[in-house]
Amino acid sequence: MRPKSSRLRPCSAAFSLVEVVIAVGIVAAGVTVILALLPALTRQAAGSADTLAALRLPEPLRVELQRVAAVGGFDALASQTGAMASPLPATLTLVASRDGTTVQTLAYLPPAGTLSADAQYFLIEIWSFGAAPLAFDPAGAGLALHARVSWPYRLPGAVAPTPLTDREQVTFNLGLRR
């Protein structure tokens, strides 16, 4: 056995100044990285929310087109939609609110409600198919349509619509029955 020394070594239970400075530096670097990523993550989250709202538009769009067909006639609605060709022709346009719950035509028939210019966030363009078997047949029972949804159509407070090249887009097909 070792004899006990009368002098005890001091216990180092505290952190040295160098260790504290290194820890603060690591925390500061981490916070800086998180703060730098925050704006990009916020934009990405907003973009995802807009895409999700655009993907929920087929049902409100179908309901609005059924209303328009009931008011103006099914054949008249079909005649308002341009047949898909290259380049895409002018066609029936509708707008939707940012949450996607309100959809209305822009110029074809009076809308069921009013959607102010500041609330027009999604632009919906509708084309019919020009070739069989999906082309419109006046004797048929349905109308097959192709829709392009683009956003932001108008930003709140903006005088002019956003150019198509600066918008996000999603497309889908839908069908209407007489």
N, C-alpha and C positions, 0 to 999 in steps of 0.2 A: 504494500500500500504506500501511497504517496503521503508524505506529511502535508498537513494543511499549511498553506501559506498565510501569513498574517496580512498580506496585502491582497485584496480582492481586485480583480479587473473590473472596470466599470462596464455595466451592461449597456449595449447600444440598442435600445428599443425605439429610438426616434429615427426619422428620415433625415438624410443629409440634405443640404441645400441643392446639391446637384440632382438628386433623385426628384425633389419637388419641382425643379425647373424642367426636367425632362417630362414629368407627368403633365404639367401645365401645358407644355408645348404639344404633346400628343392630343390632349383634350381640345386645345385651340385649333389644331389642324383638322380634327374630326368635325368640330362645329363649323369651320369654314367650308369644308366639303359639303356638309349637309345644307348649309345656307346657299351654296352655289347651285345645288341640284333642285332646290325648292321651286324656282320659277318654271323650270322645264317640266317638273312633275305636275305642277298646277295646270300648265297648258295641256299636258297630256291627259289629265283627268277631265278637263273641260271638253277636250276633243272627243274623248270616249263617251261622255254624257251626250254630246250632240249626235254622235254616230248611233248611239242606242236609241235616242229619240227618233232619228231618221228611219231606223229599222222597225220602229213601231208604227210608222205612218201608213202602211198598206190598208189597215182596217179603217181608220178615219177617212182615208182617201176613197175607199170603196163606198163608204156610207155617203160621202159628199157627192160622188159620181152617181149613185143611185138616186139621190135627191134631185140632182140636176136632170137626170134622165126622166124622172117622174114629172118635173115641171116643164121641161122643154121638149120632151120626146126622146125616145131611145135612138131613133134614126138621126135626129138632129145632133145628138151628142156624138154619135159615130162620125158624122160629117165634120164636126169641129176638130177632130183629131187628125193630124197629118199622118200620112202613111210613111213609115220608116224608109228612108233612102239616104244616100250619101251625097252631099252633106244633109244633115238633119233639117227638115223644113220647119217653118213656123208651125206651131201647134197649140193645142189647148193648154193653158197654164193655170196653175193654182198656187196658192201660198198657204203656209201653215205657221202657227205660232211656235215659239222655241220649245215648248213642252210637247208639241205635237198633238194637242187635243183639239185645236180649232183648225179646220181646213176649209178654204173657200176659193171660188174661182176668181180670177183677176178681172176678166173682161167679158166673159161669155153670158152669164145670167146674173141677175142680182143675187148677192150672197144671202145665206140664211141669217148671218150675223155680221157684225162689222169687226174687221181686224185692221187696226190703224197701221200706217206705214212703219211706225217704230216696232210694231209687234210682228211684222212679216219677216220671219227668220229663214224659213225653208222655201225654196222655189221648187215647184213640182211641175215637170213637163211631161205630157202624155202623148204617146204616139200609138197608132194602130199598126197592125202588121199588113203589109201590102201583098203578100203572096200566100197562096193556099198552103196548108189547111187553116191557117190562123187569120186569114183576111176576113174582113167583115162581110157577112152575107145578110142583106136586108130581110131575107126569108128565114134566117136562122134565129136561134134562141139566145145567142150570146155575143159578146164582144170581147176579144182578147186585146189587151193593152200592154204597152211597155212604158214604164215610168222611170224618169231620172229625177232624183232629189238632190239638190245642191244647196250648200249653206256656207257661210252666212249670206243670204240674199241681200238683206239690208241690216246694217248695224244700227242700233238705236241712235237716233239723232243724225244719221247720215242722210244727205240730200239725194244722192244717187245710189242705185244698187251696186253691189260689189261685182267687179268683172268676173266672168265665168272662170277664167284662168286662175283666179285667187280663191276659188271655193273648193270645198271638199265635195265628193259626190258618192252616191250609191244608186244602183239601179235594181229594178225588180219588175216582174210581170204580174199582172192580175187580170181576172176575168169578171165580167158583169153579165148577169142574166136579165132577160126582159122581165 
